């Protein structure tokens, strides 16, 4: 009887559906290298921020805005020679396009997500590295199921759509870190 119970438990746990972002063997190498590049950026950003004067605990809105613009300028200066594709390498971009396409064809709400992305008010948002995302442009939220299927990002980075392009954006200072065109099917 005890063996039957153990067998039932093993069968139950082995039949559980794998995580949504369970990558194929080929994708795992690309995901790891992509995540290393995003982590490298996040670490560089932390080093840059540590060199800046610290914000007081009771910082005013003006002090926070000044700190944000100083951080933006320092990151832009450090990454002045960056070109598209450093993080979204051609191989990583192709893999992510496949993941997005798979998510859009496998879900019933793929067409709704696509429509909301393309209808978003993103005029004035220039898709270029080191360019701040304008405050006046709408931030298109990513579908939770799509986020679960993409490689995880470090805490301070976010995926965002601007038109059909997928951008990698620094959350705290709204800088576009890298982008890939034609990401949306």
Beta strands, then each sheet from edge to edge (+ up, - down):
strand 1: 157-162
strand 2: 165-170
strand 3: 176-180
sheet 1: 1+ 2- 3+
end
